[in-house]
Amino acid sequence: MNIGLFGGTFNPIHTCHLTVADQVRQLMALDRIIFIPAGTPPFKASALAPAADRHGRGVAS
């Protein structure tokens, strides 16, 4: 099984994240993409969306 990892804040996850993940999945012949939301990045001052809104579970897989 070929798996891709996609990290970012996904604050919140949106269509562009999904489009990029799907394109990479197709180009690299991946079976699955796993989204890995970042914790609290030091370069972002604003509050992050709740983790449940950022995990991307079930998308682009």
mmJSON file of the N, C-alpha and C atoms, coordinates in Angstrom:
{"data_MODEL":{"atom_site":{
"group_PDB":["ATOM","ATOM","ATOM","ATOM","ATOM","ATOM","ATOM","ATOM","ATOM","ATOM","ATOM","ATOM","ATOM","ATOM","ATOM","ATOM","ATOM","ATOM","ATOM","ATOM","ATOM","ATOM","ATOM","ATOM","ATOM","ATOM","ATOM","ATOM","ATOM","ATOM","ATOM","ATOM","ATOM","ATOM","ATOM","ATOM","ATOM","ATOM","ATOM","ATOM","ATOM","ATOM","ATOM","ATOM","ATOM","ATOM","ATOM","ATOM","ATOM","ATOM","ATOM","ATOM","ATOM","ATOM","ATOM","ATOM","ATOM","ATOM","ATOM","ATOM","ATOM","ATOM","ATOM","ATOM","ATOM","ATOM","ATOM","ATOM","ATOM","ATOM","ATOM","ATOM","ATOM","ATOM","ATOM","ATOM","ATOM","ATOM","ATOM","ATOM","ATOM","ATOM","ATOM","ATOM","ATOM","ATOM","ATOM","ATOM","ATOM","ATOM","ATOM","ATOM","ATOM","ATOM","ATOM","ATOM","ATOM","ATOM","ATOM","ATOM","ATOM","ATOM","ATOM","ATOM","ATOM","ATOM","ATOM","ATOM","ATOM","ATOM","ATOM","ATOM","ATOM","ATOM","ATOM","ATOM","ATOM","ATOM","ATOM","ATOM","ATOM","ATOM","ATOM","ATOM","ATOM","ATOM","ATOM","ATOM","ATOM","ATOM","ATOM","ATOM","ATOM","ATOM","ATOM","ATOM","ATOM","ATOM","ATOM","ATOM","ATOM","ATOM","ATOM","ATOM","ATOM","ATOM","ATOM","ATOM","ATOM","ATOM","ATOM","ATOM","ATOM","ATOM","ATOM","ATOM","ATOM","ATOM","ATOM","ATOM","ATOM","ATOM","ATOM","ATOM","ATOM","ATOM","ATOM","ATOM","ATOM","ATOM","ATOM","ATOM","ATOM","ATOM","ATOM","ATOM","ATOM","ATOM","ATOM","ATOM","ATOM","ATOM","ATOM"],
"id":[1,2,3,4,5,6,7,8,9,10,11,12,13,14,15,16,17,18,19,20,21,22,23,24,25,26,27,28,29,30,31,32,33,34,35,36,37,38,39,40,41,42,43,44,45,46,47,48,49,50,51,52,53,54,55,56,57,58,59,60,61,62,63,64,65,66,67,68,69,70,71,72,73,74,75,76,77,78,79,80,81,82,83,84,85,86,87,88,89,90,91,92,93,94,95,96,97,98,99,100,101,102,103,104,105,106,107,108,109,110,111,112,113,114,115,116,117,118,119,120,121,122,123,124,125,126,127,128,129,130,131,132,133,134,135,136,137,138,139,140,141,142,143,144,145,146,147,148,149,150,151,152,153,154,155,156,157,158,159,160,161,162,163,164,165,166,167,168,169,170,171,172,173,174,175,176,177,178,179,180,181,182,183],
"type_symbol":["N","C","C","N","C","C","N","C","C","N","C","C","N","C","C","N","C","C","N","C","C","N","C","C","N","C","C","N","C","C","N","C","C","N","C","C","N","C","C","N","C","C","N","C","C","N","C","C","N","C","C","N","C","C","N","C","C","N","C","C","N","C","C","N","C","C","N","C","C","N","C","C","N","C","C","N","C","C","N","C","C","N","C","C","N","C","C","N","C","C","N","C","C","N","C","C","N","C","C","N","C","C","N","C","C","N","C","C","N","C","C","N","C","C","N","C","C","N","C","C","N","C","C","N","C","C","N","C","C","N","C","C","N","C","C","N","C","C","N","C","C","N","C","C","N","C","C","N","C","C","N","C","C","N","C","C","N","C","C","N","C","C","N","C","C","N","C","C","N","C","C","N","C","C","N","C","C","N","C","C","N","C","C"],
"label_atom_id":["N","CA","C","N","CA","C","N","CA","C","N","CA","C","N","CA","C","N","CA","C","N","CA","C","N","CA","C","N","CA","C","N","CA","C","N","CA","C","N","CA","C","N","CA","C","N","CA","C","N","CA","C","N","CA","C","N","CA","C","N","CA","C","N","CA","C","N","CA","C","N","CA","C","N","CA","C","N","CA","C","N","CA","C","N","CA","C","N","CA","C","N","CA","C","N","CA","C","N","CA","C","N","CA","C","N","CA","C","N","CA","C","N","CA","C","N","CA","C","N","CA","C","N","CA","C","N","CA","C","N","CA","C","N","CA","C","N","CA","C","N","CA","C","N","CA","C","N","CA","C","N","CA","C","N","CA","C","N","CA","C","N","CA","C","N","CA","C","N","CA","C","N","CA","C","N","CA","C","N","CA","C","N","CA","C","N","CA","C","N","CA","C","N","CA","C","N","CA","C","N","CA","C","N","CA","C","N","CA","C","N","CA","C"],
"label_alt_id":[null,null,null,null,null,null,null,null,null,null,null,null,null,null,null,null,null,null,null,null,null,null,null,null,null,null,null,null,null,null,null,null,null,null,null,null,null,null,null,null,null,null,null,null,null,null,null,null,null,null,null,null,null,null,null,null,null,null,null,null,null,null,null,null,null,null,null,null,null,null,null,null,null,null,null,null,null,null,null,null,null,null,null,null,null,null,null,null,null,null,null,null,null,null,null,null,null,null,null,null,null,null,null,null,null,null,null,null,null,null,null,null,null,null,null,null,null,null,null,null,null,null,null,null,null,null,null,null,null,null,null,null,null,null,null,null,null,null,null,null,null,null,null,null,null,null,null,null,null,null,null,null,null,null,null,null,null,null,null,null,null,null,null,null,null,null,null,null,null,null,null,null,null,null,null,null,null,null,null,null,null,null,null],
"label_comp_id":["MET","MET","MET","ASN","ASN","ASN","ILE","ILE","ILE","GLY","GLY","GLY","LEU","LEU","LEU","PHE","PHE","PHE","GLY","GLY","GLY","GLY","GLY","GLY","THR","THR","THR","PHE","PHE","PHE","ASN","ASN","ASN","PRO","PRO","PRO","ILE","ILE","ILE","HIS","HIS","HIS","THR","THR","THR","CYS","CYS","CYS","HIS","HIS","HIS","LEU","LEU","LEU","THR","THR","THR","VAL","VAL","VAL","ALA","ALA","ALA","ASP","ASP","ASP","GLN","GLN","GLN","VAL","VAL","VAL","ARG","ARG","ARG","GLN","GLN","GLN","LEU","LEU","LEU","MET","MET","MET","ALA","ALA","ALA","LEU","LEU","LEU","ASP","ASP","ASP","ARG","ARG","ARG","ILE","ILE","ILE","ILE","ILE","ILE","PHE","PHE","PHE","ILE","ILE","ILE","PRO","PRO","PRO","ALA","ALA","ALA","GLY","GLY","GLY","THR","THR","THR","PRO","PRO","PRO","PRO","PRO","PRO","PHE","PHE","PHE","LYS","LYS","LYS","ALA","ALA","ALA","SER","SER","SER","ALA","ALA","ALA","LEU","LEU","LEU","ALA","ALA","ALA","PRO","PRO","PRO","ALA","ALA","ALA","ALA","ALA","ALA","ASP","ASP","ASP","ARG","ARG","ARG","HIS","HIS","HIS","GLY","GLY","GLY","ARG","ARG","ARG","GLY","GLY","GLY","VAL","VAL","VAL","ALA","ALA","ALA","SER","SER","SER"],
"label_asym_id":["A","A","A","A","A","A","A","A","A","A","A","A","A","A","A","A","A","A","A","A","A","A","A","A","A","A","A","A","A","A","A","A","A","A","A","A","A","A","A","A","A","A","A","A","A","A","A","A","A","A","A","A","A","A","A","A","A","A","A","A","A","A","A","A","A","A","A","A","A","A","A","A","A","A","A","A","A","A","A","A","A","A","A","A","A","A","A","A","A","A","A","A","A","A","A","A","A","A","A","A","A","A","A","A","A","A","A","A","A","A","A","A","A","A","A","A","A","A","A","A","A","A","A","A","A","A","A","A","A","A","A","A","A","A","A","A","A","A","A","A","A","A","A","A","A","A","A","A","A","A","A","A","A","A","A","A","A","A","A","A","A","A","A","A","A","A","A","A","A","A","A","A","A","A","A","A","A","A","A","A","A","A","A"],
"label_entity_id":["1","1","1","1","1","1","1","1","1","1","1","1","1","1","1","1","1","1","1","1","1","1","1","1","1","1","1","1","1","1","1","1","1","1","1","1","1","1","1","1","1","1","1","1","1","1","1","1","1","1","1","1","1","1","1","1","1","1","1","1","1","1","1","1","1","1","1","1","1","1","1","1","1","1","1","1","1","1","1","1","1","1","1","1","1","1","1","1","1","1","1","1","1","1","1","1","1","1","1","1","1","1","1","1","1","1","1","1","1","1","1","1","1","1","1","1","1","1","1","1","1","1","1","1","1","1","1","1","1","1","1","1","1","1","1","1","1","1","1","1","1","1","1","1","1","1","1","1","1","1","1","1","1","1","1","1","1","1","1","1","1","1","1","1","1","1","1","1","1","1","1","1","1","1","1","1","1","1","1","1","1","1","1"],
"label_seq_id":[1,1,1,2,2,2,3,3,3,4,4,4,5,5,5,6,6,6,7,7,7,8,8,8,9,9,9,10,10,10,11,11,11,12,12,12,13,13,13,14,14,14,15,15,15,16,16,16,17,17,17,18,18,18,19,19,19,20,20,20,21,21,21,22,22,22,23,23,23,24,24,24,25,25,25,26,26,26,27,27,27,28,28,28,29,29,29,30,30,30,31,31,31,32,32,32,33,33,33,34,34,34,35,35,35,36,36,36,37,37,37,38,38,38,39,39,39,40,40,40,41,41,41,42,42,42,43,43,43,44,44,44,45,45,45,46,46,46,47,47,47,48,48,48,49,49,49,50,50,50,51,51,51,52,52,52,53,53,53,54,54,54,55,55,55,56,56,56,57,57,57,58,58,58,59,59,59,60,60,60,61,61,61],
"pdbx_PDB_ins_code":[null,null,null,null,null,null,null,null,null,null,null,null,null,null,null,null,null,null,null,null,null,null,null,null,null,null,null,null,null,null,null,null,null,null,null,null,null,null,null,null,null,null,null,null,null,null,null,null,null,null,null,null,null,null,null,null,null,null,null,null,null,null,null,null,null,null,null,null,null,null,null,null,null,null,null,null,null,null,null,null,null,null,null,null,null,null,null,null,null,null,null,null,null,null,null,null,null,null,null,null,null,null,null,null,null,null,null,null,null,null,null,null,null,null,null,null,null,null,null,null,null,null,null,null,null,null,null,null,null,null,null,null,null,null,null,null,null,null,null,null,null,null,null,null,null,null,null,null,null,null,null,null,null,null,null,null,null,null,null,null,null,null,null,null,null,null,null,null,null,null,null,null,null,null,null,null,null,null,null,null,null,null,null],
"Cartn_x":[0.85,0.0,0.896,0.621,1.353,0.54,1.154,0.464,1.238,0.507,1.099,0.721,1.617,1.363,1.278,0.278,0.062,-0.085,0.911,0.891,0.578,-0.02,-0.339,-1.27,-1.593,-2.529,-3.962,-4.279,-5.645,-6.658,-6.52,-7.268,-8.349,-9.486,-9.828,-9.482,-9.664,-9.428,-10.431,-9.975,-10.864,-10.603,-11.344,-11.32,-9.93,-9.131,-7.776,-6.906,-7.017,-6.271,-6.677,-7.962,-8.459,-8.039,-8.061,-7.667,-6.2,-5.339,-3.905,-3.675,-4.311,-4.134,-4.59,-5.708,-6.211,-5.309,-4.81,-3.911,-2.618,-2.046,-0.819,-1.094,-2.246,-2.599,-2.642,-3.245,-3.338,-1.977,-1.226,0.078,1.085,1.032,1.987,1.435,0.24,-0.422,-0.488,-0.914,-1.035,-2.395,-2.418,-3.673,-4.441,-3.688,-4.305,-3.455,-4.105,-3.433,-3.879,-2.922,-3.234,-2.925,-3.908,-3.737,-3.215,-2.179,-1.593,-1.66,-2.675,-2.769,-1.658,-1.077,-0.03,-0.638,0.213,-0.228,-0.439,0.294,0.21,1.5,1.453,2.662,3.074,4.363,4.826,4.62,4.438,4.32,2.886,1.932,0.524,-0.016,-0.409,-0.877,-2.343,-3.132,-4.561,-4.836,-5.983,-6.39,-6.729,-6.44,-6.748,-8.179,-8.732,-10.045,-9.939,-11.041,-11.01,-10.413,-9.721,-9.07,-10.04,-11.267,-12.262,-12.526,-12.328,-12.534,-11.278,-10.145,-8.881,-8.285,-8.829,-8.152,-8.313,-9.348,-9.499,-9.833,-10.308,-10.616,-11.58,-11.214,-12.112,-12.09,-11.225,-11.185,-9.971,-10.119,-9.035,-8.353,-9.14,-8.537,-9.069],
"Cartn_y":[-1.172,0.0,1.236,2.162,3.423,4.515,5.168,6.179,7.489,8.597,9.926,10.626,11.477,12.265,13.729,14.422,15.821,16.589,17.387,18.147,19.609,20.227,21.651,22.017,23.299,23.692,23.375,23.381,23.081,23.85,25.154,26.014,26.809,26.253,24.834,24.211,22.929,22.242,22.769,22.955,23.504,22.843,23.267,22.636,22.575,23.621,23.603,22.513,22.311,21.223,19.882,19.701,18.437,18.24,19.322,19.242,18.872,19.526,19.215,17.761,17.333,15.955,14.95,15.224,14.294,14.253,15.401,15.438,14.677,14.882,14.164,12.67,12.315,10.89,10.241,10.928,10.379,10.334,11.435,11.507,10.508,10.274,9.371,7.95,7.707,6.403,5.938,6.852,6.523,5.897,5.005,4.386,5.276,6.128,6.896,8.111,9.179,10.363,10.514,10.68,10.915,12.375,13.099,14.497,14.555,15.369,15.513,16.982,17.375,18.774,19.14,20.332,20.83,21.212,21.251,21.721,23.219,23.961,25.418,25.96,26.355,26.85,28.208,28.438,29.68,30.917,30.733,31.864,32.288,31.661,32.036,32.55,33.816,34.444,34.147,33.891,33.675,32.294,32.179,30.894,29.916,28.664,27.635,27.142,26.638,26.002,24.751,24.28,23.064,21.885,21.006,19.861,19.038,18.906,18.118,18.704,20.016,20.659,20.619,20.218,20.278,18.917,17.823,16.542,15.965,16.298,15.832,14.358,13.746,12.318,11.986,11.006,10.501,11.261,12.259,13.008,12.608,12.636,12.344,11.014,10.034,8.72,7.719],
"Cartn_z":[0.0,0.0,0.0,-0.906,-0.982,-0.309,0.68,1.468,1.404,1.215,1.254,2.537,3.027,4.231,3.831,4.321,3.99,5.289,5.633,6.876,6.651,7.634,7.582,8.714,8.813,9.873,9.505,8.205,7.743,8.59,8.584,9.501,8.791,8.475,8.466,7.115,7.028,5.766,4.739,3.496,2.471,1.122,0.128,-1.193,-1.803,-1.643,-2.234,-1.607,-0.294,0.348,-0.275,-0.451,-0.987,-2.439,-3.209,-4.613,-4.739,-3.976,-3.997,-3.594,-2.517,-2.05,-3.107,-3.739,-4.748,-5.976,-6.404,-7.558,-7.273,-6.094,-5.72,-5.626,-5.041,-4.926,-6.303,-7.256,-8.612,-9.303,-9.237,-9.919,-9.372,-8.066,-7.428,-7.261,-7.778,-7.666,-6.209,-5.337,-3.921,-3.647,-2.694,-2.29,-1.322,-0.618,0.455,0.785,1.227,1.755,3.214,4.094,5.499,5.807,6.306,6.682,8.112,8.328,9.658,10.047,10.833,11.234,12.211,11.993,12.879,14.227,15.226,16.544,16.474,17.263,17.247,16.631,15.369,14.729,15.303,15.494,16.116,15.239,13.943,13.031,12.763,13.395,13.213,14.543,14.541,15.78,16.08,15.051,15.278,15.854,16.489,17.064,15.94,16.162,15.176,15.341,14.263,14.313,15.193,15.739,16.557,15.766,16.461,15.827,14.989,15.453,14.713,13.331,13.18,11.89,11.016,11.593,10.863,10.518,10.998,10.806,9.404,8.683,7.311,7.194,8.229,8.218,7.105,6.32,5.3,3.99,3.852,2.604,1.795,0.515,-0.452,-0.165,0.232,0.457,-0.542],
"occupancy":[1.0,1.0,1.0,1.0,1.0,1.0,1.0,1.0,1.0,1.0,1.0,1.0,1.0,1.0,1.0,1.0,1.0,1.0,1.0,1.0,1.0,1.0,1.0,1.0,1.0,1.0,1.0,1.0,1.0,1.0,1.0,1.0,1.0,1.0,1.0,1.0,1.0,1.0,1.0,1.0,1.0,1.0,1.0,1.0,1.0,1.0,1.0,1.0,1.0,1.0,1.0,1.0,1.0,1.0,1.0,1.0,1.0,1.0,1.0,1.0,1.0,1.0,1.0,1.0,1.0,1.0,1.0,1.0,1.0,1.0,1.0,1.0,1.0,1.0,1.0,1.0,1.0,1.0,1.0,1.0,1.0,1.0,1.0,1.0,1.0,1.0,1.0,1.0,1.0,1.0,1.0,1.0,1.0,1.0,1.0,1.0,1.0,1.0,1.0,1.0,1.0,1.0,1.0,1.0,1.0,1.0,1.0,1.0,1.0,1.0,1.0,1.0,1.0,1.0,1.0,1.0,1.0,1.0,1.0,1.0,1.0,1.0,1.0,1.0,1.0,1.0,1.0,1.0,1.0,1.0,1.0,1.0,1.0,1.0,1.0,1.0,1.0,1.0,1.0,1.0,1.0,1.0,1.0,1.0,1.0,1.0,1.0,1.0,1.0,1.0,1.0,1.0,1.0,1.0,1.0,1.0,1.0,1.0,1.0,1.0,1.0,1.0,1.0,1.0,1.0,1.0,1.0,1.0,1.0,1.0,1.0,1.0,1.0,1.0,1.0,1.0,1.0,1.0,1.0,1.0,1.0,1.0,1.0],
"B_iso_or_equiv":[0.0,0.0,0.0,0.0,0.0,0.0,0.0,0.0,0.0,0.0,0.0,0.0,0.0,0.0,0.0,0.0,0.0,0.0,0.0,0.0,0.0,0.0,0.0,0.0,0.0,0.0,0.0,0.0,0.0,0.0,0.0,0.0,0.0,0.0,0.0,0.0,0.0,0.0,0.0,0.0,0.0,0.0,0.0,0.0,0.0,0.0,0.0,0.0,0.0,0.0,0.0,0.0,0.0,0.0,0.0,0.0,0.0,0.0,0.0,0.0,0.0,0.0,0.0,0.0,0.0,0.0,0.0,0.0,0.0,0.0,0.0,0.0,0.0,0.0,0.0,0.0,0.0,0.0,0.0,0.0,0.0,0.0,0.0,0.0,0.0,0.0,0.0,0.0,0.0,0.0,0.0,0.0,0.0,0.0,0.0,0.0,0.0,0.0,0.0,0.0,0.0,0.0,0.0,0.0,0.0,0.0,0.0,0.0,0.0,0.0,0.0,0.0,0.0,0.0,0.0,0.0,0.0,0.0,0.0,0.0,0.0,0.0,0.0,0.0,0.0,0.0,0.0,0.0,0.0,0.0,0.0,0.0,0.0,0.0,0.0,0.0,0.0,0.0,0.0,0.0,0.0,0.0,0.0,0.0,0.0,0.0,0.0,0.0,0.0,0.0,0.0,0.0,0.0,0.0,0.0,0.0,0.0,0.0,0.0,0.0,0.0,0.0,0.0,0.0,0.0,0.0,0.0,0.0,0.0,0.0,0.0,0.0,0.0,0.0,0.0,0.0,0.0,0.0,0.0,0.0,0.0,0.0,0.0],
"pdbx_formal_charge":[null,null,null,null,null,null,null,null,null,null,null,null,null,null,null,null,null,null,null,null,null,null,null,null,null,null,null,null,null,null,null,null,null,null,null,null,null,null,null,null,null,null,null,null,null,null,null,null,null,null,null,null,null,null,null,null,null,null,null,null,null,null,null,null,null,null,null,null,null,null,null,null,null,null,null,null,null,null,null,null,null,null,null,null,null,null,null,null,null,null,null,null,null,null,null,null,null,null,null,null,null,null,null,null,null,null,null,null,null,null,null,null,null,null,null,null,null,null,null,null,null,null,null,null,null,null,null,null,null,null,null,null,null,null,null,null,null,null,null,null,null,null,null,null,null,null,null,null,null,null,null,null,null,null,null,null,null,null,null,null,null,null,null,null,null,null,null,null,null,null,null,null,null,null,null,null,null,null,null,null,null,null,null],
"auth_seq_id":[1,1,1,2,2,2,3,3,3,4,4,4,5,5,5,6,6,6,7,7,7,8,8,8,9,9,9,10,10,10,11,11,11,12,12,12,13,13,13,14,14,14,15,15,15,16,16,16,17,17,17,18,18,18,19,19,19,20,20,20,21,21,21,22,22,22,23,23,23,24,24,24,25,25,25,26,26,26,27,27,27,28,28,28,29,29,29,30,30,30,31,31,31,32,32,32,33,33,33,34,34,34,35,35,35,36,36,36,37,37,37,38,38,38,39,39,39,40,40,40,41,41,41,42,42,42,43,43,43,44,44,44,45,45,45,46,46,46,47,47,47,48,48,48,49,49,49,50,50,50,51,51,51,52,52,52,53,53,53,54,54,54,55,55,55,56,56,56,57,57,57,58,58,58,59,59,59,60,60,60,61,61,61],
"auth_comp_id":["MET","MET","MET","ASN","ASN","ASN","ILE","ILE","ILE","GLY","GLY","GLY","LEU","LEU","LEU","PHE","PHE","PHE","GLY","GLY","GLY","GLY","GLY","GLY","THR","THR","THR","PHE","PHE","PHE","ASN","ASN","ASN","PRO","PRO","PRO","ILE","ILE","ILE","HIS","HIS","HIS","THR","THR","THR","CYS","CYS","CYS","HIS","HIS","HIS","LEU","LEU","LEU","THR","THR","THR","VAL","VAL","VAL","ALA","ALA","ALA","ASP","ASP","ASP","GLN","GLN","GLN","VAL","VAL","VAL","ARG","ARG","ARG","GLN","GLN","GLN","LEU","LEU","LEU","MET","MET","MET","ALA","ALA","ALA","LEU","LEU","LEU","ASP","ASP","ASP","ARG","ARG","ARG","ILE","ILE","ILE","ILE","ILE","ILE","PHE","PHE","PHE","ILE","ILE","ILE","PRO","PRO","PRO","ALA","ALA","ALA","GLY","GLY","GLY","THR","THR","THR","PRO","PRO","PRO","PRO","PRO","PRO","PHE","PHE","PHE","LYS","LYS","LYS","ALA","ALA","ALA","SER","SER","SER","ALA","ALA","ALA","LEU","LEU","LEU","ALA","ALA","ALA","PRO","PRO","PRO","ALA","ALA","ALA","ALA","ALA","ALA","ASP","ASP","ASP","ARG","ARG","ARG","HIS","HIS","HIS","GLY","GLY","GLY","ARG","ARG","ARG","GLY","GLY","GLY","VAL","VAL","VAL","ALA","ALA","ALA","SER","SER","SER"],
"auth_asym_id":["A","A","A","A","A","A","A","A","A","A","A","A","A","A","A","A","A","A","A","A","A","A","A","A","A","A","A","A","A","A","A","A","A","A","A","A","A","A","A","A","A","A","A","A","A","A","A","A","A","A","A","A","A","A","A","A","A","A","A","A","A","A","A","A","A","A","A","A","A","A","A","A","A","A","A","A","A","A","A","A","A","A","A","A","A","A","A","A","A","A","A","A","A","A","A","A","A","A","A","A","A","A","A","A","A","A","A","A","A","A","A","A","A","A","A","A","A","A","A","A","A","A","A","A","A","A","A","A","A","A","A","A","A","A","A","A","A","A","A","A","A","A","A","A","A","A","A","A","A","A","A","A","A","A","A","A","A","A","A","A","A","A","A","A","A","A","A","A","A","A","A","A","A","A","A","A","A","A","A","A","A","A","A"],
"auth_atom_id":["N","CA","C","N","CA","C","N","CA","C","N","CA","C","N","CA","C","N","CA","C","N","CA","C","N","CA","C","N","CA","C","N","CA","C","N","CA","C","N","CA","C","N","CA","C","N","CA","C","N","CA","C","N","CA","C","N","CA","C","N","CA","C","N","CA","C","N","CA","C","N","CA","C","N","CA","C","N","CA","C","N","CA","C","N","CA","C","N","CA","C","N","CA","C","N","CA","C","N","CA","C","N","CA","C","N","CA","C","N","CA","C","N","CA","C","N","CA","C","N","CA","C","N","CA","C","N","CA","C","N","CA","C","N","CA","C","N","CA","C","N","CA","C","N","CA","C","N","CA","C","N","CA","C","N","CA","C","N","CA","C","N","CA","C","N","CA","C","N","CA","C","N","CA","C","N","CA","C","N","CA","C","N","CA","C","N","CA","C","N","CA","C","N","CA","C","N","CA","C","N","CA","C","N","CA","C","N","CA","C","N","CA","C"],
"pdbx_PDB_model_num":[1,1,1,1,1,1,1,1,1,1,1,1,1,1,1,1,1,1,1,1,1,1,1,1,1,1,1,1,1,1,1,1,1,1,1,1,1,1,1,1,1,1,1,1,1,1,1,1,1,1,1,1,1,1,1,1,1,1,1,1,1,1,1,1,1,1,1,1,1,1,1,1,1,1,1,1,1,1,1,1,1,1,1,1,1,1,1,1,1,1,1,1,1,1,1,1,1,1,1,1,1,1,1,1,1,1,1,1,1,1,1,1,1,1,1,1,1,1,1,1,1,1,1,1,1,1,1,1,1,1,1,1,1,1,1,1,1,1,1,1,1,1,1,1,1,1,1,1,1,1,1,1,1,1,1,1,1,1,1,1,1,1,1,1,1,1,1,1,1,1,1,1,1,1,1,1,1,1,1,1,1,1,1]
}}}
